[in-house]
């Protein structure tokens, strides 16, 4: 999914025809590595959530275009300036995010850890983070950005044994 978005963005930002051809030459090589079913599910999910709309072309092809809602969502998330909105009242549930990234992908693991800290999650253990407010959209964005979904799991919990300590860290008591 990101390949298509990045390719479209690169083509849109490049003015040189020479670069256009270079980008178009690279896409088929990467396209072979894409899981077709996962791509179809991702596109269908975007369509169902009204983030994209179909545009039918005269030549019989269909183009997926960001809808206004999709445009707003895309602009809302900037990976380096992402913030989680805190609701007025806490629902008394804990969002736990855990990951198990192989050692050979250490940079990915470090990047996930860094971004989770930057958006306000607190590290319970080396690869386990906790947050008291809804943050699934932000976590999903980070996972898509890094293509790390298969290494990460999340849990919605009602109690944690050290929750008084955590409530203090998050200013909830």
PyMOL commands that set and color helices and strands:
alter all, ss='L'
color gray80, all
select helices_A, chain A and resi 2-13+17-31+36-48+68-76+103-118+136-146+149-151+163-169
alter helices_A, ss='H'
color red, helices_A
select strands_A, chain A and resi 52-56+62-66+94-99+122-125+128-131+152-157
alter strands_A, ss='S'
color yellow, strands_A
deselect
rebuild
show_as cartoon
